[in-house]
Amino acid sequence: MTTSPTAGPRICLTLPTNRPCADTVAAIGEEAAHAAEHFGAEVHLLILDSSDEPTFAVHAKAAATLPDVPGVVVHHLDEARQRVFLREVIHRAAAAEADALLDLMLPDSVSYGACTNRAFLFAAALGCTSVHRRDSDSAYQLLGDRTVFPIHHELPSIGRRAADAAGAVTETTLARVHADKPVAMVGSSFVGELSVDVGEIRELDEAAHYEVVGLWAPAGATDDERRELVDDSFVGAGTEPFTEDRSVLDLPDIWRVDMCNIALDHRVYERVPLPPATDTIGSDYFLLHVVRDATLPGVVHNRNIVNYYTPERRTGPGFTAYQLRFTKFLLSMLYLHPVYSFMEDAAEALLDEEHHVRADAVAAAVRRSTGADRAENVRRLDVLDRRYRRLGGKYAEFADHLAPRRQRLLDEAQADTEDFARLIDAWASLVAAARATGLDRTAR
């Protein structure tokens, strides 16, 4: 759909996908229309599609049949078109190791961080001031016959001075010292199934569940801290359905925000990207820590997305692939926890005088963490091997799959962190190049 621009903000509502989700395309099209009609926004609906050709064709039909709505522009891009754009951006940025950088932005394997990083660069090319992300394995809640769109909370606050955004929320607990800072993030969580597929482990053996999920705690965590983390992990907002709006302006409680239900201000994502690690769940959550630790305001609301599982992650190759991504997530914590600790200690010192995140400080912290002793990750792999073998069945089979790959996984976790530091170093030039490159505003 191609329409004339509106007087409101220009935003990027993005759906990255690598699986069939025509219904989600239709639903997010409705959310885009809601944003344009109710808030006067110019909405660039960006579908970054890594699906196979038959699935892409179904998505293209779904996108083509979205109603024409003034202020909404649809961009449905396969990986070939994404690659053309990225090559131009990298060339314009005169970045070193261009091929390696392209691999970090568009890898052959699944990367939750990389797909969102691509959305950030496309948003810069489109001149958008915020990115609003949804996922293909989620849906919207209903209140009667009304769809509960998260963007209804996102647009009144994102990017605004916190003091000016206070009137758009139901509660403000933000300290006055932060009132002049921009609202950097607006988000909510999900209802339904756990965001990480560990529920079956809990059903089979609760002690195994606590020990396995507890592996993502920092090495020095106490038993009580580890237990609290496990109890809070991956549960979202439970199963409580939406009944009325609630929203809080404060330094955001990032445990109540999921990446399928988030808006980020450009002044955050244009300075620091997400870790581009492949086959690693959770690699797209880094900026939540940046926002919180740097004392940037956020709004947490209760228009929770409905999370559901796609069938392939529980059987055969899909189960193996998903458990490998969970394993790599646990191993990534060896390198990310020290960065989180640094940012938490730095707090407001992570910001410059204009409240912008100091990317060089973040990159330095990431680079320092690459020297961490691997002994803790060896222990993590030992625990997984022991617990999964005791669970038996497909978990024991996965332990057999993991055993010969241990050294490679240890190496990859460190290499992924080194790659992240390099990407942060190059990020400012890539964003500037994307903005200069632009994108055809009427392209599907």
Stockholm file with secondary structure:
# STOCKHOLM 1.0

chainA/1-444         MTTSPTAGPRICLTLPTNRPCADTVAAIGEEAAHAAEHFGAEVHLLILDSSDEPTFAVHAKAAATLPDVPGVVVHHLDEARQRVFLREVIHRAAAAEADALLDLMLPDSVSYGACTNRAFLFAAALGCTSVHRRDSDSAYQLLGDRTVFPIHHELPSIGRRAADAAGAVTETTLARVHADKPVAMVGSSFVGELSVDVGEIRELDEAAHYEVVGLWAPAGATDDERRELVDDSFVGAGTEPFTEDRSVLDLPDIWRVDMCNIALDHRVYERVPLPPATDTIGSDYFLLHVVRDATLPGVVHNRNIVNYYTPERRTGPGFTAYQLRFTKFLLSMLYLHPVYSFMEDAAEALLDEEHHVRADAVAAAVRRSTGADRAENVRRLDVLDRRYRRLGGKYAEFADHLAPRRQRLLDEAQADTEDFARLIDAWASLVAAARATGLDRTAR
#=GR chainA/1-444 SS CCCCCCSSCEEEEEEEESSCCHHHHHHHHHHHHHHHHHHCCEEEEEEEECCCHHHHHHHHHHHHTSCCCTTEEEEEEEHHHHHHHHHHHHHHTTCSSHHHHHHHHSCSSCCHHHHHHHHHHHHHHHTCSEEEECCTTEECEEETTEEECTHHHHTTTTTSBHHHHGGGSSEECCCGGGTTSBCCEEECCEEESCSSSCHHHHHHCHHHHHHHHGGGSCTTCCHHHHHHHHHHTTCTTTTCCCCSCCEEEESCCGGGCCTTSEEEEHHHHTTCCCCCCSSCTTTTCHHHHHHHHTTCCEEEECCCEEECCCGGGGSHHHHHHHHHHHHHHHHHHHHHHHHHHHHHHHGGGGBCTTSCBCHHHHHHHHHHHTTCCTHHHHHHHHHHHHHHHHHCHHHHHHHHHHGGGHHHHHHHHHHHHHHHHHHHHHHHHHHHHHHHHCCCTTCC
#=GC SS_cons         CCCCCCSSCEEEEEEEESSCCHHHHHHHHHHHHHHHHHHCCEEEEEEEECCCHHHHHHHHHHHHTSCCCTTEEEEEEEHHHHHHHHHHHHHHTTCSSHHHHHHHHSCSSCCHHHHHHHHHHHHHHHTCSEEEECCTTEECEEETTEEECTHHHHTTTTTSBHHHHGGGSSEECCCGGGTTSBCCEEECCEEESCSSSCHHHHHHCHHHHHHHHGGGSCTTCCHHHHHHHHHHTTCTTTTCCCCSCCEEEESCCGGGCCTTSEEEEHHHHTTCCCCCCSSCTTTTCHHHHHHHHTTCCEEEECCCEEECCCGGGGSHHHHHHHHHHHHHHHHHHHHHHHHHHHHHHHGGGGBCTTSCBCHHHHHHHHHHHTTCCTHHHHHHHHHHHHHHHHHCHHHHHHHHHHGGGHHHHHHHHHHHHHHHHHHHHHHHHHHHHHHHHCCCTTCC
//
